[in-house]
Amino acid sequence: FGTGVRGRSSLPATTVLIAGVAAEVSFAGAQGDLVGLDQLNLTLPRSLAGRGEVDLVLTVDGRVANTVRVAFAGN
């Protein structure tokens, strides 16, 4: 979840890298129930399992959001 995603030019203009690995973005837009909240749906590569804490970098229309840390447990 975040903000500022719904104004994107197109879905392919929204990218996510997790530990340098591309995650497929299947949805990026308004959340639906909460005003002003945007949602991203991602397909996570299996190669991220067990990686521990890594950086997630979201880019929308060439603008990079604040990097966040996410954690992946083992298989």
PyMOL Python script that loads the backbone (N, CA, C, O; Angstrom):
from pymol import cmd

cmd.read_pdbstr("""\
ATOM      1  N   PHE A   1       0.838  -1.184   0.000  1.00  0.00           N
ATOM      2  CA  PHE A   1       0.000   0.000   0.000  1.00  0.00           C
ATOM      3  C   PHE A   1       0.879   1.242   0.000  1.00  0.00           C
ATOM      4  O   PHE A   1       2.012   1.214   0.481  1.00  0.00           O
ATOM      5  N   GLY A   2       0.347   2.330  -0.543  1.00  0.00           N
ATOM      6  CA  GLY A   2       1.071   3.586  -0.588  1.00  0.00           C
ATOM      7  C   GLY A   2       0.164   4.671  -1.146  1.00  0.00           C
ATOM      8  O   GLY A   2      -1.059   4.533  -1.150  1.00  0.00           O
ATOM      9  N   THR A   3       0.772   5.746  -1.613  1.00  0.00           N
ATOM     10  CA  THR A   3       0.019   6.834  -2.223  1.00  0.00           C
ATOM     11  C   THR A   3       0.732   7.295  -3.485  1.00  0.00           C
ATOM     12  O   THR A   3       1.928   7.058  -3.650  1.00  0.00           O
ATOM     13  N   GLY A   4      -0.001   7.951  -4.373  1.00  0.00           N
ATOM     14  CA  GLY A   4       0.591   8.519  -5.565  1.00  0.00           C
ATOM     15  C   GLY A   4       0.737   7.572  -6.735  1.00  0.00           C
ATOM     16  O   GLY A   4       1.314   7.942  -7.758  1.00  0.00           O
ATOM     17  N   VAL A   5       0.229   6.362  -6.609  1.00  0.00           N
ATOM     18  CA  VAL A   5       0.374   5.364  -7.674  1.00  0.00           C
ATOM     19  C   VAL A   5      -0.750   5.482  -8.700  1.00  0.00           C
ATOM     20  O   VAL A   5      -0.530   5.232  -9.885  1.00  0.00           O
ATOM     21  N   ARG A   6      -1.926   5.852  -8.272  1.00  0.00           N
ATOM     22  CA  ARG A   6      -3.090   5.877  -9.167  1.00  0.00           C
ATOM     23  C   ARG A   6      -2.930   6.830 -10.337  1.00  0.00           C
ATOM     24  O   ARG A   6      -3.621   6.670 -11.343  1.00  0.00           O
ATOM     25  N   GLY A   7      -2.036   7.825 -10.245  1.00  0.00           N
ATOM     26  CA  GLY A   7      -1.847   8.780 -11.318  1.00  0.00           C
ATOM     27  C   GLY A   7      -0.847   8.330 -12.370  1.00  0.00           C
ATOM     28  O   GLY A   7      -0.444   9.124 -13.220  1.00  0.00           O
ATOM     29  N   ARG A   8      -0.448   7.082 -12.325  1.00  0.00           N
ATOM     30  CA  ARG A   8       0.556   6.554 -13.270  1.00  0.00           C
ATOM     31  C   ARG A   8       0.048   6.637 -14.697  1.00  0.00           C
ATOM     32  O   ARG A   8      -1.159   6.676 -14.936  1.00  0.00           O
ATOM     33  N   SER A   9       0.983   6.665 -15.652  1.00  0.00           N
ATOM     34  CA  SER A   9       0.589   6.755 -17.059  1.00  0.00           C
ATOM     35  C   SER A   9       0.125   5.414 -17.605  1.00  0.00           C
ATOM     36  O   SER A   9      -0.761   5.367 -18.459  1.00  0.00           O
ATOM     37  N   SER A  10       0.713   4.318 -17.121  1.00  0.00           N
ATOM     38  CA  SER A  10       0.340   2.973 -17.567  1.00  0.00           C
ATOM     39  C   SER A  10       0.876   1.948 -16.576  1.00  0.00           C
ATOM     40  O   SER A  10       1.786   2.252 -15.805  1.00  0.00           O
ATOM     41  N   LEU A  11       0.328   0.745 -16.587  1.00  0.00           N
ATOM     42  CA  LEU A  11       0.808  -0.299 -15.689  1.00  0.00           C
ATOM     43  C   LEU A  11       2.271  -0.652 -15.964  1.00  0.00           C
ATOM     44  O   LEU A  11       3.032  -0.817 -15.011  1.00  0.00           O
ATOM     45  N   PRO A  12       2.701  -0.775 -17.233  1.00  0.00           N
ATOM     46  CA  PRO A  12       4.121  -1.076 -17.475  1.00  0.00           C
ATOM     47  C   PRO A  12       5.078   0.022 -16.992  1.00  0.00           C
ATOM     48  O   PRO A  12       6.279  -0.222 -16.874  1.00  0.00           O
ATOM     49  N   ALA A  13       4.567   1.224 -16.712  1.00  0.00           N
ATOM     50  CA  ALA A  13       5.404   2.304 -16.186  1.00  0.00           C
ATOM     51  C   ALA A  13       5.626   2.171 -14.681  1.00  0.00           C
ATOM     52  O   ALA A  13       6.274   3.017 -14.066  1.00  0.00           O
ATOM     53  N   THR A  14       5.084   1.105 -14.093  1.00  0.00           N
ATOM     54  CA  THR A  14       5.227   0.823 -12.675  1.00  0.00           C
ATOM     55  C   THR A  14       6.090  -0.423 -12.525  1.00  0.00           C
ATOM     56  O   THR A  14       5.706  -1.505 -12.969  1.00  0.00           O
ATOM     57  N   THR A  15       7.265  -0.272 -11.894  1.00  0.00           N
ATOM     58  CA  THR A  15       8.170  -1.405 -11.716  1.00  0.00           C
ATOM     59  C   THR A  15       8.564  -1.548 -10.263  1.00  0.00           C
ATOM     60  O   THR A  15       8.610  -0.571  -9.516  1.00  0.00           O
ATOM     61  N   VAL A  16       8.850  -2.785  -9.871  1.00  0.00           N
ATOM     62  CA  VAL A  16       9.311  -3.072  -8.517  1.00  0.00           C
ATOM     63  C   VAL A  16      10.519  -3.986  -8.613  1.00  0.00           C
ATOM     64  O   VAL A  16      10.487  -5.018  -9.283  1.00  0.00           O
ATOM     65  N   LEU A  17      11.589  -3.588  -7.928  1.00  0.00           N
ATOM     66  CA  LEU A  17      12.770  -4.435  -7.791  1.00  0.00           C
ATOM     67  C   LEU A  17      12.903  -4.803  -6.324  1.00  0.00           C
ATOM     68  O   LEU A  17      12.866  -3.935  -5.451  1.00  0.00           O
ATOM     69  N   ILE A  18      13.059  -6.093  -6.058  1.00  0.00           N
ATOM     70  CA  ILE A  18      13.245  -6.577  -4.703  1.00  0.00           C
ATOM     71  C   ILE A  18      14.576  -7.309  -4.680  1.00  0.00           C
ATOM     72  O   ILE A  18      14.743  -8.333  -5.343  1.00  0.00           O
ATOM     73  N   ALA A  19      15.523  -6.779  -3.915  1.00  0.00           N
ATOM     74  CA  ALA A  19      16.886  -7.311  -3.894  1.00  0.00           C
ATOM     75  C   ALA A  19      17.457  -7.362  -5.311  1.00  0.00           C
ATOM     76  O   ALA A  19      18.221  -8.266  -5.650  1.00  0.00           O
ATOM     77  N   GLY A  20      17.077  -6.380  -6.137  1.00  0.00           N
ATOM     78  CA  GLY A  20      17.552  -6.314  -7.509  1.00  0.00           C
ATOM     79  C   GLY A  20      16.835  -7.232  -8.477  1.00  0.00           C
ATOM     80  O   GLY A  20      17.180  -7.279  -9.658  1.00  0.00           O
ATOM     81  N   VAL A  21      15.836  -7.968  -7.991  1.00  0.00           N
ATOM     82  CA  VAL A  21      15.071  -8.912  -8.808  1.00  0.00           C
ATOM     83  C   VAL A  21      13.726  -8.275  -9.156  1.00  0.00           C
ATOM     84  O   VAL A  21      13.032  -7.767  -8.275  1.00  0.00           O
ATOM     85  N   ALA A  22      13.358  -8.300 -10.435  1.00  0.00           N
ATOM     86  CA  ALA A  22      12.089  -7.715 -10.863  1.00  0.00           C
ATOM     87  C   ALA A  22      10.911  -8.557 -10.381  1.00  0.00           C
ATOM     88  O   ALA A  22      10.910  -9.782 -10.507  1.00  0.00           O
ATOM     89  N   ALA A  23       9.911  -7.877  -9.827  1.00  0.00           N
ATOM     90  CA  ALA A  23       8.658  -8.526  -9.446  1.00  0.00           C
ATOM     91  C   ALA A  23       7.589  -8.037 -10.431  1.00  0.00           C
ATOM     92  O   ALA A  23       7.531  -6.849 -10.746  1.00  0.00           O
ATOM     93  N   GLU A  24       6.761  -8.939 -10.905  1.00  0.00           N
ATOM     94  CA  GLU A  24       5.707  -8.564 -11.846  1.00  0.00           C
ATOM     95  C   GLU A  24       4.631  -7.764 -11.123  1.00  0.00           C
ATOM     96  O   GLU A  24       4.119  -8.200 -10.092  1.00  0.00           O
ATOM     97  N   VAL A  25       4.286  -6.597 -11.657  1.00  0.00           N
ATOM     98  CA  VAL A  25       3.221  -5.762 -11.107  1.00  0.00           C
ATOM     99  C   VAL A  25       1.948  -6.073 -11.883  1.00  0.00           C
ATOM    100  O   VAL A  25       1.856  -5.779 -13.074  1.00  0.00           O
ATOM    101  N   SER A  26       0.959  -6.671 -11.203  1.00  0.00           N
ATOM    102  CA  SER A  26      -0.286  -7.032 -11.878  1.00  0.00           C
ATOM    103  C   SER A  26      -1.396  -6.002 -11.655  1.00  0.00           C
ATOM    104  O   SER A  26      -2.385  -5.980 -12.388  1.00  0.00           O
ATOM    105  N   PHE A  27      -1.228  -5.154 -10.642  1.00  0.00           N
ATOM    106  CA  PHE A  27      -2.208  -4.088 -10.383  1.00  0.00           C
ATOM    107  C   PHE A  27      -1.503  -2.950  -9.663  1.00  0.00           C
ATOM    108  O   PHE A  27      -0.674  -3.183  -8.784  1.00  0.00           O
ATOM    109  N   ALA A  28      -1.830  -1.729 -10.032  1.00  0.00           N
ATOM    110  CA  ALA A  28      -1.337  -0.538  -9.339  1.00  0.00           C
ATOM    111  C   ALA A  28      -2.397   0.542  -9.494  1.00  0.00           C
ATOM    112  O   ALA A  28      -2.578   1.096 -10.579  1.00  0.00           O
ATOM    113  N   GLY A  29      -3.100   0.840  -8.398  1.00  0.00           N
ATOM    114  CA  GLY A  29      -4.160   1.830  -8.478  1.00  0.00           C
ATOM    115  C   GLY A  29      -4.837   2.040  -7.145  1.00  0.00           C
ATOM    116  O   GLY A  29      -4.328   1.635  -6.100  1.00  0.00           O
ATOM    117  N   ALA A  30      -5.990   2.678  -7.193  1.00  0.00           N
ATOM    118  CA  ALA A  30      -6.742   2.994  -5.980  1.00  0.00           C
ATOM    119  C   ALA A  30      -7.111   1.716  -5.234  1.00  0.00           C
ATOM    120  O   ALA A  30      -7.471   0.712  -5.850  1.00  0.00           O
ATOM    121  N   GLN A  31      -7.020   1.757  -3.918  1.00  0.00           N
ATOM    122  CA  GLN A  31      -7.300   0.594  -3.076  1.00  0.00           C
ATOM    123  C   GLN A  31      -8.779   0.243  -3.099  1.00  0.00           C
ATOM    124  O   GLN A  31      -9.128  -0.938  -3.112  1.00  0.00           O
ATOM    125  N   GLY A  32      -9.633   1.214  -3.104  1.00  0.00           N
ATOM    126  CA  GLY A  32     -11.064   0.917  -3.233  1.00  0.00           C
ATOM    127  C   GLY A  32     -11.902   1.248  -2.018  1.00  0.00           C
ATOM    128  O   GLY A  32     -12.993   1.800  -2.166  1.00  0.00           O
ATOM    129  N   ASP A  33     -11.434   0.931  -0.824  1.00  0.00           N
ATOM    130  CA  ASP A  33     -12.225   1.172   0.382  1.00  0.00           C
ATOM    131  C   ASP A  33     -11.750   2.376   1.183  1.00  0.00           C
ATOM    132  O   ASP A  33     -12.550   3.016   1.865  1.00  0.00           O
ATOM    133  N   LEU A  34     -10.473   2.688   1.113  1.00  0.00           N
ATOM    134  CA  LEU A  34      -9.915   3.775   1.909  1.00  0.00           C
ATOM    135  C   LEU A  34      -9.493   4.922   0.999  1.00  0.00           C
ATOM    136  O   LEU A  34      -8.666   4.741   0.105  1.00  0.00           O
ATOM    137  N   VAL A  35     -10.058   6.091   1.227  1.00  0.00           N
ATOM    138  CA  VAL A  35      -9.809   7.262   0.395  1.00  0.00           C
ATOM    139  C   VAL A  35      -8.323   7.625   0.423  1.00  0.00           C
ATOM    140  O   VAL A  35      -7.722   7.736   1.491  1.00  0.00           O
ATOM    141  N   GLY A  36      -7.741   7.808  -0.765  1.00  0.00           N
ATOM    142  CA  GLY A  36      -6.353   8.241  -0.877  1.00  0.00           C
ATOM    143  C   GLY A  36      -5.314   7.147  -0.791  1.00  0.00           C
ATOM    144  O   GLY A  36      -4.128   7.413  -0.982  1.00  0.00           O
ATOM    145  N   LEU A  37      -5.731   5.914  -0.506  1.00  0.00           N
ATOM    146  CA  LEU A  37      -4.772   4.812  -0.383  1.00  0.00           C
ATOM    147  C   LEU A  37      -4.698   4.052  -1.697  1.00  0.00           C
ATOM    148  O   LEU A  37      -5.722   3.687  -2.275  1.00  0.00           O
ATOM    149  N   ASP A  38      -3.479   3.817  -2.162  1.00  0.00           N
ATOM    150  CA  ASP A  38      -3.250   3.047  -3.384  1.00  0.00           C
ATOM    151  C   ASP A  38      -2.695   1.675  -3.036  1.00  0.00           C
ATOM    152  O   ASP A  38      -2.103   1.481  -1.974  1.00  0.00           O
ATOM    153  N   GLN A  39      -2.894   0.731  -3.941  1.00  0.00           N
ATOM    154  CA  GLN A  39      -2.501  -0.666  -3.726  1.00  0.00           C
ATOM    155  C   GLN A  39      -1.689  -1.153  -4.909  1.00  0.00           C
ATOM    156  O   GLN A  39      -1.959  -0.794  -6.055  1.00  0.00           O
ATOM    157  N   LEU A  40      -0.690  -1.975  -4.621  1.00  0.00           N
ATOM    158  CA  LEU A  40       0.062  -2.667  -5.662  1.00  0.00           C
ATOM    159  C   LEU A  40      -0.049  -4.159  -5.405  1.00  0.00           C
ATOM    160  O   LEU A  40       0.109  -4.611  -4.272  1.00  0.00           O
ATOM    161  N   ASN A  41      -0.320  -4.922  -6.453  1.00  0.00           N
ATOM    162  CA  ASN A  41      -0.308  -6.374  -6.372  1.00  0.00           C
ATOM    163  C   ASN A  41       0.895  -6.859  -7.161  1.00  0.00           C
ATOM    164  O   ASN A  41       1.091  -6.470  -8.312  1.00  0.00           O
ATOM    165  N   LEU A  42       1.703  -7.711  -6.536  1.00  0.00           N
ATOM    166  CA  LEU A  42       2.937  -8.201  -7.140  1.00  0.00           C
ATOM    167  C   LEU A  42       2.958  -9.712  -7.178  1.00  0.00           C
ATOM    168  O   LEU A  42       2.381 -10.373  -6.315  1.00  0.00           O
ATOM    169  N   THR A  43       3.628 -10.261  -8.185  1.00  0.00           N
ATOM    170  CA  THR A  43       3.959 -11.682  -8.209  1.00  0.00           C
ATOM    171  C   THR A  43       5.426 -11.775  -7.807  1.00  0.00           C
ATOM    172  O   THR A  43       6.302 -11.245  -8.489  1.00  0.00           O
ATOM    173  N   LEU A  44       5.680 -12.448  -6.700  1.00  0.00           N
ATOM    174  CA  LEU A  44       7.036 -12.522  -6.167  1.00  0.00           C
ATOM    175  C   LEU A  44       7.791 -13.715  -6.734  1.00  0.00           C
ATOM    176  O   LEU A  44       7.268 -14.829  -6.748  1.00  0.00           O
ATOM    177  N   PRO A  45       9.014 -13.493  -7.202  1.00  0.00           N
ATOM    178  CA  PRO A  45       9.821 -14.613  -7.700  1.00  0.00           C
ATOM    179  C   PRO A  45      10.182 -15.569  -6.570  1.00  0.00           C
ATOM    180  O   PRO A  45      10.506 -15.121  -5.470  1.00  0.00           O
ATOM    181  N   ARG A  46      10.133 -16.852  -6.814  1.00  0.00           N
ATOM    182  CA  ARG A  46      10.474 -17.866  -5.818  1.00  0.00           C
ATOM    183  C   ARG A  46      11.908 -17.686  -5.316  1.00  0.00           C
ATOM    184  O   ARG A  46      12.221 -18.075  -4.191  1.00  0.00           O
ATOM    185  N   SER A  47      12.775 -17.103  -6.137  1.00  0.00           N
ATOM    186  CA  SER A  47      14.182 -16.927  -5.760  1.00  0.00           C
ATOM    187  C   SER A  47      14.361 -16.020  -4.540  1.00  0.00           C
ATOM    188  O   SER A  47      15.454 -15.958  -3.976  1.00  0.00           O
ATOM    189  N   LEU A  48      13.311 -15.323  -4.129  1.00  0.00           N
ATOM    190  CA  LEU A  48      13.407 -14.454  -2.959  1.00  0.00           C
ATOM    191  C   LEU A  48      13.226 -15.202  -1.641  1.00  0.00           C
ATOM    192  O   LEU A  48      13.547 -14.664  -0.581  1.00  0.00           O
ATOM    193  N   ALA A  49      12.721 -16.427  -1.690  1.00  0.00           N
ATOM    194  CA  ALA A  49      12.500 -17.213  -0.471  1.00  0.00           C
ATOM    195  C   ALA A  49      13.814 -17.372   0.284  1.00  0.00           C
ATOM    196  O   ALA A  49      14.836 -17.746  -0.290  1.00  0.00           O
ATOM    197  N   GLY A  50      13.766 -17.083   1.578  1.00  0.00           N
ATOM    198  CA  GLY A  50      14.932 -17.261   2.424  1.00  0.00           C
ATOM    199  C   GLY A  50      15.971 -16.157   2.324  1.00  0.00           C
ATOM    200  O   GLY A  50      17.041 -16.279   2.920  1.00  0.00           O
ATOM    201  N   ARG A  51      15.698 -15.096   1.600  1.00  0.00           N
ATOM    202  CA  ARG A  51      16.688 -14.028   1.415  1.00  0.00           C
ATOM    203  C   ARG A  51      16.850 -13.134   2.641  1.00  0.00           C
ATOM    204  O   ARG A  51      17.812 -12.372   2.723  1.00  0.00           O
ATOM    205  N   GLY A  52      15.924 -13.216   3.593  1.00  0.00           N
ATOM    206  CA  GLY A  52      15.999 -12.339   4.758  1.00  0.00           C
ATOM    207  C   GLY A  52      15.577 -10.924   4.390  1.00  0.00           C
ATOM    208  O   GLY A  52      14.726 -10.733   3.522  1.00  0.00           O
ATOM    209  N   GLU A  53      16.176  -9.926   5.053  1.00  0.00           N
ATOM    210  CA  GLU A  53      15.824  -8.527   4.793  1.00  0.00           C
ATOM    211  C   GLU A  53      16.499  -8.020   3.534  1.00  0.00           C
ATOM    212  O   GLU A  53      17.711  -8.153   3.363  1.00  0.00           O
ATOM    213  N   VAL A  54      15.693  -7.436   2.652  1.00  0.00           N
ATOM    214  CA  VAL A  54      16.199  -6.901   1.385  1.00  0.00           C
ATOM    215  C   VAL A  54      15.478  -5.592   1.070  1.00  0.00           C
ATOM    216  O   VAL A  54      14.457  -5.274   1.679  1.00  0.00           O
ATOM    217  N   ASP A  55      16.018  -4.841   0.117  1.00  0.00           N
ATOM    218  CA  ASP A  55      15.398  -3.584  -0.304  1.00  0.00           C
ATOM    219  C   ASP A  55      14.338  -3.815  -1.367  1.00  0.00           C
ATOM    220  O   ASP A  55      14.497  -4.650  -2.257  1.00  0.00           O
ATOM    221  N   LEU A  56      13.246  -3.055  -1.255  1.00  0.00           N
ATOM    222  CA  LEU A  56      12.206  -3.025  -2.273  1.00  0.00           C
ATOM    223  C   LEU A  56      12.192  -1.612  -2.845  1.00  0.00           C
ATOM    224  O   LEU A  56      12.045  -0.634  -2.113  1.00  0.00           O
ATOM    225  N   VAL A  57      12.347  -1.520  -4.169  1.00  0.00           N
ATOM    226  CA  VAL A  57      12.395  -0.224  -4.843  1.00  0.00           C
ATOM    227  C   VAL A  57      11.242  -0.144  -5.842  1.00  0.00           C
ATOM    228  O   VAL A  57      11.170  -0.929  -6.788  1.00  0.00           O
ATOM    229  N   LEU A  58      10.355   0.801  -5.622  1.00  0.00           N
ATOM    230  CA  LEU A  58       9.204   1.045  -6.491  1.00  0.00           C
ATOM    231  C   LEU A  58       9.499   2.255  -7.360  1.00  0.00           C
ATOM    232  O   LEU A  58       9.920   3.299  -6.862  1.00  0.00           O
ATOM    233  N   THR A  59       9.277   2.110  -8.667  1.00  0.00           N
ATOM    234  CA  THR A  59       9.427   3.224  -9.597  1.00  0.00           C
ATOM    235  C   THR A  59       8.133   3.378 -10.379  1.00  0.00           C
ATOM    236  O   THR A  59       7.624   2.410 -10.945  1.00  0.00           O
ATOM    237  N   VAL A  60       7.604   4.589 -10.409  1.00  0.00           N
ATOM    238  CA  VAL A  60       6.367   4.897 -11.137  1.00  0.00           C
ATOM    239  C   VAL A  60       6.650   6.075 -12.063  1.00  0.00           C
ATOM    240  O   VAL A  60       7.013   7.161 -11.611  1.00  0.00           O
ATOM    241  N   ASP A  61       6.480   5.848 -13.359  1.00  0.00           N
ATOM    242  CA  ASP A  61       6.725   6.892 -14.357  1.00  0.00           C
ATOM    243  C   ASP A  61       8.103   7.538 -14.189  1.00  0.00           C
ATOM    244  O   ASP A  61       8.252   8.752 -14.329  1.00  0.00           O
ATOM    245  N   GLY A  62       9.100   6.714 -13.888  1.00  0.00           N
ATOM    246  CA  GLY A  62      10.473   7.195 -13.762  1.00  0.00           C
ATOM    247  C   GLY A  62      10.820   7.825 -12.430  1.00  0.00           C
ATOM    248  O   GLY A  62      11.965   8.223 -12.216  1.00  0.00           O
ATOM    249  N   ARG A  63       9.859   7.923 -11.536  1.00  0.00           N
ATOM    250  CA  ARG A  63      10.095   8.512 -10.213  1.00  0.00           C
ATOM    251  C   ARG A  63      10.211   7.408  -9.181  1.00  0.00           C
ATOM    252  O   ARG A  63       9.318   6.571  -9.049  1.00  0.00           O
ATOM    253  N   VAL A  64      11.320   7.410  -8.447  1.00  0.00           N
ATOM    254  CA  VAL A  64      11.599   6.363  -7.462  1.00  0.00           C
ATOM    255  C   VAL A  64      11.018   6.760  -6.111  1.00  0.00           C
ATOM    256  O   VAL A  64      11.257   7.864  -5.621  1.00  0.00           O
ATOM    257  N   ALA A  65      10.253   5.850  -5.514  1.00  0.00           N
ATOM    258  CA  ALA A  65       9.690   6.071  -4.179  1.00  0.00           C
ATOM    259  C   ALA A  65      10.770   5.774  -3.129  1.00  0.00           C
ATOM    260  O   ALA A  65      11.847   5.273  -3.453  1.00  0.00           O
ATOM    261  N   ASN A  66      10.465   6.087  -1.891  1.00  0.00           N
ATOM    262  CA  ASN A  66      11.383   5.743  -0.803  1.00  0.00           C
ATOM    263  C   ASN A  66      11.598   4.236  -0.779  1.00  0.00           C
ATOM    264  O   ASN A  66      10.645   3.463  -0.881  1.00  0.00           O
ATOM    265  N   THR A  67      12.843   3.829  -0.645  1.00  0.00           N
ATOM    266  CA  THR A  67      13.163   2.402  -0.551  1.00  0.00           C
ATOM    267  C   THR A  67      12.684   1.871   0.800  1.00  0.00           C
ATOM    268  O   THR A  67      12.873   2.516   1.831  1.00  0.00           O
ATOM    269  N   VAL A  68      12.065   0.693   0.784  1.00  0.00           N
ATOM    270  CA  VAL A  68      11.631   0.049   2.023  1.00  0.00           C
ATOM    271  C   VAL A  68      12.334  -1.300   2.158  1.00  0.00           C
ATOM    272  O   VAL A  68      12.773  -1.886   1.169  1.00  0.00           O
ATOM    273  N   ARG A  69      12.432  -1.778   3.387  1.00  0.00           N
ATOM    274  CA  ARG A  69      13.028  -3.081   3.656  1.00  0.00           C
ATOM    275  C   ARG A  69      11.907  -4.076   3.891  1.00  0.00           C
ATOM    276  O   ARG A  69      10.966  -3.794   4.633  1.00  0.00           O
ATOM    277  N   VAL A  70      12.004  -5.246   3.260  1.00  0.00           N
ATOM    278  CA  VAL A  70      11.052  -6.330   3.465  1.00  0.00           C
ATOM    279  C   VAL A  70      11.841  -7.585   3.810  1.00  0.00           C
ATOM    280  O   VAL A  70      13.010  -7.705   3.444  1.00  0.00           O
ATOM    281  N   ALA A  71      11.213  -8.511   4.505  1.00  0.00           N
ATOM    282  CA  ALA A  71      11.891  -9.733   4.933  1.00  0.00           C
ATOM    283  C   ALA A  71      11.214 -10.959   4.326  1.00  0.00           C
ATOM    284  O   ALA A  71       9.987 -11.046   4.274  1.00  0.00           O
ATOM    285  N   PHE A  72      12.035 -11.905   3.869  1.00  0.00           N
ATOM    286  CA  PHE A  72      11.546 -13.152   3.303  1.00  0.00           C
ATOM    287  C   PHE A  72      12.083 -14.311   4.122  1.00  0.00           C
ATOM    288  O   PHE A  72      13.292 -14.469   4.290  1.00  0.00           O
ATOM    289  N   ALA A  73      11.168 -15.114   4.623  1.00  0.00           N
ATOM    290  CA  ALA A  73      11.548 -16.303   5.394  1.00  0.00           C
ATOM    291  C   ALA A  73      11.916 -17.430   4.436  1.00  0.00           C
ATOM    292  O   ALA A  73      11.804 -17.271   3.220  1.00  0.00           O
ATOM    293  N   GLY A  74      12.344 -18.540   4.961  1.00  0.00           N
ATOM    294  CA  GLY A  74      12.754 -19.704   4.154  1.00  0.00           C
ATOM    295  C   GLY A  74      11.608 -20.346   3.419  1.00  0.00           C
ATOM    296  O   GLY A  74      10.460 -19.915   3.526  1.00  0.00           O
ATOM    297  N   ASN A  75      11.931 -21.386   2.667  1.00  0.00           N
ATOM    298  CA  ASN A  75      10.954 -22.088   1.821  1.00  0.00           C
ATOM    299  C   ASN A  75       9.818 -22.560   2.672  1.00  0.00           C
ATOM    300  O   ASN A  75       8.880 -23.176   2.165  1.00  0.00           O
TER     301      ASN A  75
END
""", "prot")
cmd.dss("prot")
cmd.show_as("cartoon", "prot")
cmd.util.cbc("prot")
cmd.orient("prot")
